Amino acid sequence: MKLIIAIIQPNKLEEVKDALNKEGISRLTILDVEGYGKQKGHTEIFRGREYEIMFTRKVQLEIAVRNDKEKEVVVETILKNARTGNIGDGKIFVLPIEEVYRVRTGEKGEDAI
């Protein structure tokens, strides 16, 4: 079991979500996050004043998968549908899951995903 954490641009969320649904991946957690990477923020002008914006708004997706086949489908789908070719497209992290429990039924392991 793996946990895939993907940080993408907010305007790509619907496209990525729809593509994952087409691939049969229907479980997804979404969080609004802020951060910065290589670009270290940017400058914006508001009412004639210049402001330095250190953090960029992003969307974080968390997807639990049962096996390597599902992992490959999810990663490839996100890569294909979240990419704009610009700096700040995001990152994908793949982490091992030690245990999973479904709160409602008490199921554990792959059955809980």
N, CA, C and O of each residue as an XYZ file, in Angstrom:
452
protein
N       0.850     -1.174      0.000
C       0.000      0.000      0.000
C       0.895      1.236      0.000
O       1.941      1.273      0.649
N       0.451      2.250     -0.750
C       1.214      3.491     -0.877
C       0.280      4.682     -0.705
O      -0.919      4.603     -0.971
N       0.866      5.786     -0.253
C       0.156      7.057     -0.197
C       0.831      7.980     -1.190
O       2.031      8.240     -1.097
N       0.061      8.468     -2.133
C       0.579      9.404     -3.127
C       0.129     10.797     -2.721
O      -1.063     11.057     -2.562
N       1.092     11.683     -2.557
C       0.821     13.080     -2.241
C       1.272     13.893     -3.441
O       2.449     13.887     -3.803
N       0.326     14.591     -4.054
C       0.637     15.405     -5.220
C       0.269     16.852     -4.915
O      -0.829     17.141     -4.441
N       1.202     17.751     -5.193
C       0.953     19.179     -5.035
C       0.907     19.763     -6.437
O       1.888     19.710     -7.179
N      -0.258     20.328     -6.794
C      -0.470     20.809     -8.158
C      -1.060     22.214     -8.139
O      -1.453     22.724     -7.090
N      -1.115     22.827     -9.313
C      -1.738     24.139     -9.440
C      -3.252     23.998     -9.299
O      -3.835     23.044     -9.814
N      -3.897     24.946     -8.600
C      -5.344     24.846     -8.367
C      -6.169     24.762     -9.654
O      -7.203     24.094     -9.682
N      -5.727     25.426    -10.702
C      -6.508     25.430    -11.943
C      -6.457     24.084    -12.672
O      -7.189     23.891    -13.642
N      -5.615     23.156    -12.229
C      -5.535     21.826    -12.837
C      -6.311     20.770    -12.055
O      -6.379     19.615    -12.476
N      -6.894     21.153    -10.928
C      -7.568     20.187    -10.054
C      -8.685     19.429    -10.765
O      -8.705     18.199    -10.724
N      -9.600     20.118    -11.406
C     -10.738     19.448    -12.055
C     -10.275     18.507    -13.150
O     -10.802     17.403    -13.286
N      -9.296     18.933    -13.930
C      -8.763     18.100    -15.006
C      -8.140     16.819    -14.451
O      -8.370     15.733    -14.983
N      -7.355     16.947    -13.388
C      -6.710     15.788    -12.768
C      -7.760     14.872    -12.141
O      -7.702     13.654    -12.307
N      -8.713     15.454    -11.426
C      -9.773     14.668    -10.774
C     -10.570     13.883    -11.810
O     -10.823     12.692    -11.627
N     -10.964     14.538    -12.887
C     -11.732     13.858    -13.941
C     -10.926     12.729    -14.584
O     -11.464     11.657    -14.861
N      -9.647     12.970    -14.816
C      -8.787     11.944    -15.428
C      -8.615     10.750    -14.485
O      -8.624      9.604    -14.935
N      -8.458     11.008    -13.182
C      -8.345      9.915    -12.221
C      -9.637      9.098    -12.176
O      -9.594      7.869    -12.106
N     -10.782      9.775    -12.215
C     -12.068      9.064    -12.220
C     -12.193      8.179    -13.455
O     -12.704      7.064    -13.358
N     -11.742      8.646    -14.601
C     -11.778      7.841    -15.823
C     -10.909      6.594    -15.710
O     -11.184      5.578    -16.348
N      -9.853      6.675    -14.889
C      -8.959      5.533    -14.671
C      -9.455      4.621    -13.552
O      -8.810      3.623    -13.231
N     -10.606      4.964    -12.954
C     -11.180      4.123    -11.905
C     -10.689      4.458    -10.510
O     -10.935      3.700     -9.572
N     -10.002      5.579    -10.356
C      -9.525      6.014     -9.038
C     -10.541      7.026     -8.513
O     -10.605      8.160     -8.987
N     -11.333      6.601     -7.527
C     -12.423      7.454     -7.049
C     -12.224      7.936     -5.614
O     -13.095      8.612     -5.067
N     -11.105      7.603     -5.006
C     -10.851      8.060     -3.632
C      -9.757      9.121     -3.669
O      -8.696      8.935     -4.264
N     -10.056     10.245     -3.007
C      -9.169     11.396     -3.128
C      -9.436     12.350     -1.978
O     -10.589     12.628     -1.650
N      -8.382     12.848     -1.371
C      -8.493     13.891     -0.360
C      -7.802     15.125     -0.915
O      -6.715     15.033     -1.485
N      -8.434     16.278     -0.748
C      -7.901     17.525     -1.302
C      -7.710     18.531     -0.175
O      -8.590     18.711      0.667
N      -6.547     19.185     -0.171
C      -6.247     20.221      0.803
C      -5.745     21.461      0.072
O      -5.022     21.349     -0.919
N      -6.125     22.642      0.555
C      -5.537     23.881      0.054
C      -4.256     24.124      0.831
O      -4.260     24.116      2.062
N      -3.156     24.340      0.111
C      -1.864     24.549      0.754
C      -1.164     25.758      0.132
O      -1.550     26.228     -0.939
N      -0.142     26.247      0.809
C       0.686     27.324      0.292
C       2.144     26.947      0.500
O       2.484     26.256      1.461
N       2.994     27.397     -0.392
C       4.409     27.122     -0.244
C       5.204     27.766     -1.359
O       4.669     28.534     -2.159
N       6.487     27.446     -1.404
C       7.311     27.929     -2.498
C       8.407     26.928     -2.779
O       8.790     26.140     -1.914
N       8.897     26.970     -3.978
C       9.973     26.086     -4.404
C      11.116     26.909     -4.954
O      11.543     27.883     -4.333
N      11.613     26.522     -6.112
C      12.746     27.211     -6.718
C      12.472     28.681     -6.982
O      13.392     29.496     -6.909
N      11.220     29.045     -7.291
C      10.919     30.421     -7.658
C      10.972     31.380     -6.471
O      11.065     32.591     -6.672
N      10.915     30.872     -5.243
C      11.000     31.678     -4.019
C      10.014     32.845     -4.011
O      10.364     33.952     -3.602
N       8.791     32.600     -4.460
C       7.768     33.640     -4.449
C       7.832     34.519     -5.685
O       8.572     34.239     -6.627
N       7.041     35.590     -5.666
C       7.004     36.511     -6.792
C       6.517     37.873     -6.318
O       6.113     38.028     -5.166
N       6.556     38.856     -7.206
C       6.140     40.216     -6.885
C       4.852     40.538     -7.620
O       4.704     40.212     -8.798
N       3.914     41.184     -6.921
C       2.664     41.627     -7.524
C       2.459     43.095     -7.208
O       2.974     43.605     -6.213
N       1.699     43.774     -8.063
C       1.378     45.181     -7.840
C      -0.112     45.281     -7.549
O      -0.940     44.783     -8.312
N      -0.447     45.938     -6.424
C      -1.838     46.129     -6.032
C      -2.011     47.587     -5.659
O      -1.341     48.086     -4.754
N      -2.915     48.279     -6.358
C      -3.181     49.709     -6.129
C      -1.913     50.538     -6.146
O      -1.713     51.420     -5.310
N      -1.058     50.238     -7.118
C       0.151     51.014     -7.320
C       1.308     50.678     -6.402
O       2.382     51.265     -6.534
N       1.122     49.752     -5.476
C       2.201     49.361     -4.570
C       2.663     47.959     -4.912
O       1.868     47.093     -5.278
N       3.951     47.756     -4.787
C       4.540     46.453     -5.087
C       4.602     45.617     -3.812
O       5.043     46.088     -2.764
N       4.149     44.357     -3.923
C       4.154     43.438     -2.799
C       4.916     42.182     -3.172
O       4.782     41.665     -4.281
N       5.716     41.699     -2.239
C       6.405     40.437     -2.451
C       5.535     39.315     -1.884
O       5.196     39.321     -0.700
N       5.181     38.364     -2.725
C       4.364     37.222     -2.332
C       5.300     36.034     -2.173
O       5.803     35.501     -3.162
N       5.536     35.617     -0.932
C       6.473     34.522     -0.683
C       5.857     33.155     -0.963
O       6.536     32.254     -1.457
N       4.575     33.000     -0.650
C       3.949     31.690     -0.776
C       2.970     31.681     -1.936
O       2.219     32.634     -2.146
N       2.991     30.586     -2.684
C       2.089     30.399     -3.808
C       1.017     29.394     -3.406
O       1.308     28.366     -2.793
N      -0.227     29.706     -3.761
C      -1.343     28.811     -3.445
C      -1.277     27.586     -4.349
O      -1.084     27.704     -5.559
N      -1.439     26.417     -3.754
C      -1.457     25.134     -4.474
C      -2.570     24.264     -3.897
O      -3.201     24.617     -2.901
N      -2.794     23.133     -4.536
C      -3.740     22.136     -4.053
C      -2.960     20.852     -3.815
O      -2.163     20.438     -4.656
N      -3.190     20.228     -2.674
C      -2.529     18.962     -2.353
C      -3.550     17.839     -2.436
O      -4.608     17.893     -1.808
N      -3.216     16.818     -3.222
C      -4.049     15.638     -3.351
C      -3.409     14.510     -2.561
O      -2.191     14.342     -2.604
N      -4.197     13.746     -1.852
C      -3.711     12.560     -1.157
C      -4.547     11.379     -1.632
O      -5.775     11.385     -1.537
N      -3.852     10.364     -2.147
C      -4.529      9.209     -2.717
C      -3.855      7.942     -2.193
O      -2.658      7.741     -2.400
N      -4.618      7.095     -1.521
C      -4.102      5.811     -1.046
C      -4.360      4.765     -2.125
O      -5.468      4.668     -2.653
N      -3.330      3.984     -2.449
C      -3.472      2.931     -3.463
C      -3.066      1.588     -2.861
O      -2.285      1.521     -1.912
N      -3.619      0.519     -3.442
C      -3.400     -0.823     -2.912
C      -2.088     -1.446     -3.361
O      -1.453     -2.184     -2.608
N      -1.681     -1.143     -4.606
C      -0.537     -1.860     -5.167
C       0.234     -0.983     -6.160
O      -0.149      0.155     -6.430
N       1.324     -1.534     -6.695
C       2.173     -0.778     -7.616
C       1.467     -0.455     -8.926
O       1.749      0.573     -9.542
N       0.553     -1.318     -9.359
C      -0.183     -1.051    -10.596
C      -1.034      0.216    -10.439
O      -1.010      1.092    -11.304
N      -1.784      0.312     -9.335
C      -2.581      1.516     -9.071
C      -1.678      2.733     -8.912
O      -2.014      3.823     -9.376
N      -0.528      2.549     -8.255
C       0.408      3.656     -8.073
C       0.851      4.218     -9.413
O       0.856      5.435     -9.603
N       1.221      3.350    -10.343
C       1.679      3.791    -11.665
C       0.574      4.539    -12.409
O       0.831      5.563    -13.042
N      -0.650      4.027    -12.333
C      -1.779      4.682    -12.999
C      -1.985      6.088    -12.441
O      -2.153      7.044    -13.198
N      -1.972      6.209    -11.112
C      -2.201      7.505    -10.474
C      -1.081      8.483    -10.819
O      -1.353      9.616    -11.214
N       0.161      8.065    -10.675
C       1.293      8.959    -10.941
C       1.288      9.418    -12.398
O       1.434     10.609    -12.670
N       1.122      8.488    -13.330
C       1.127      8.848    -14.754
C      -0.046      9.771    -15.101
O       0.111     10.698    -15.895
N      -1.201      9.524    -14.517
C      -2.371     10.361    -14.779
C      -2.150     11.777    -14.269
O      -2.489     12.744    -14.952
N      -1.588     11.906    -13.078
C      -1.324     13.238    -12.529
C      -0.261     13.945    -13.373
O      -0.425     15.114    -13.724
N       0.817     13.247    -13.697
C       1.868     13.861    -14.516
C       1.314     14.374    -15.847
O       1.643     15.478    -16.280
N       0.488     13.578    -16.478
C      -0.054     13.944    -17.790
C      -1.019     15.124    -17.711
O      -1.016     15.990    -18.586
N      -1.838     15.162    -16.671
C      -2.911     16.152    -16.615
C      -2.610     17.398    -15.791
O      -3.338     18.385    -15.897
N      -1.559     17.383    -14.972
C      -1.233     18.555    -14.157
C      -0.126     19.414    -14.776
O       0.103     20.543    -14.344
N       0.542     18.883    -15.765
C       1.697     19.577    -16.351
C       1.263     20.735    -17.245
O       0.412     20.580    -18.121
N       1.875     21.911    -17.001
C       1.695     23.064    -17.883
C       2.994     23.394    -18.603
O       2.994     24.087    -19.621
N       4.107     22.890    -18.062
C       5.413     23.196    -18.628
C       6.061     24.415    -18.000
O       7.155     24.815    -18.400
N       5.398     25.004    -17.026
C       5.924     26.195    -16.354
C       6.486     25.830    -14.987
O       6.162     24.787    -14.419
N       7.336     26.714    -14.474
C       7.828     26.540    -13.109
C       6.631     26.574    -12.172
O       5.724     27.388    -12.351
N       6.623     25.704    -11.185
C       5.541     25.691    -10.204
C       4.446     24.695    -10.506
O       3.374     24.758     -9.903
N       4.690     23.766    -11.435
C       3.682     22.749    -11.734
C       3.449     21.815    -10.556
O       2.371     21.230    -10.452
N       4.416     21.658     -9.673
C       4.203     20.866     -8.467
C       5.143     19.695     -8.322
O       6.156     19.592     -9.013
N       4.781     18.810     -7.402
C       5.575     17.626     -7.071
C       4.640     16.471     -6.762
O       3.474     16.663     -6.417
N       5.181     15.262     -6.896
C       4.470     14.051     -6.485
C       5.398     13.270     -5.564
O       6.555     13.017     -5.900
N       4.877     12.890     -4.399
C       5.616     12.087     -3.441
C       4.891     10.757     -3.278
O       3.661     10.721     -3.239
N       5.641      9.668     -3.184
C       5.048      8.343     -2.961
C       5.639      7.804     -1.656
O       6.853      7.661     -1.518
N       4.750      7.509     -0.707
C       5.161      7.053      0.617
C       4.558      5.687      0.918
O       3.447      5.392      0.476
N       5.273      4.853      1.661
C       4.674      3.575      2.078
C       3.625      3.813      3.160
O       3.761      4.720      3.982
N       2.583      2.992      3.152
C       1.562      3.030      4.208
C       1.772      1.803      5.074
O       1.777      0.675      4.580
N       1.940      2.022      6.342
C       2.150      0.913      7.263
C       0.842      0.201      7.594
O       0.770     -1.027      7.539
N      -0.193      0.969      7.939
C      -1.480      0.385      8.283
C      -2.596      1.348      7.889
O      -2.400      2.562      7.849
N      -3.761      0.788      7.602
C      -4.957      1.575      7.296
C      -6.136      0.948      8.031
O      -6.270     -0.275      8.076
N      -6.983      1.790      8.603
C      -8.188      1.327      9.276
C      -9.379      2.135      8.785
O      -9.296      3.357      8.661
N     -10.482      1.459      8.508
C     -11.725      2.159      8.171
C     -12.465      2.358      9.486
O     -12.779      1.392     10.180
N     -12.740      3.600      9.823
C     -13.348      3.932     11.103
C     -14.739      3.318     11.240
O     -15.072      2.778     12.295
N     -15.543      3.390     10.204
C     -16.938      2.929     10.277
C     -17.053      1.447     10.575
O     -17.885      1.050     11.390
N     -16.223      0.604      9.925
C     -16.392     -0.852     10.032
C     -15.291     -1.550     10.823
O     -15.459     -2.691     11.253
N     -14.173     -0.870     11.014
C     -13.043     -1.498     11.683
C     -12.175     -2.321     10.753
O     -11.200     -2.926     11.200
N     -12.509     -2.360      9.446
C     -11.681     -3.089      8.496
C     -10.276     -2.506      8.512
O     -10.073     -1.335      8.832
N      -9.304     -3.357      8.157
C      -7.928     -2.853      8.107
C      -7.213     -3.400      6.881
O      -7.680     -4.332      6.227
N      -6.079     -2.799      6.591
C      -5.292     -3.200      5.437
C      -5.931     -2.732      4.137
O      -6.629     -1.718      4.102
N      -5.680     -3.494      3.059
C      -6.189     -3.128      1.736
C      -7.710     -3.024      1.706
O      -8.256     -2.234      0.935
N      -8.403     -3.808      2.531
C      -9.858     -3.746      2.567
C     -10.358     -2.378      3.042
O     -11.470     -1.971      2.704
N      -9.550     -1.681      3.815
C      -9.951     -0.370      4.338
C      -9.769      0.740      3.317
O     -10.342      1.820      3.461
N      -8.973      0.478      2.284
C      -8.761      1.502      1.256
C      -9.966      1.505      0.346
O     -10.021      2.287     -0.603
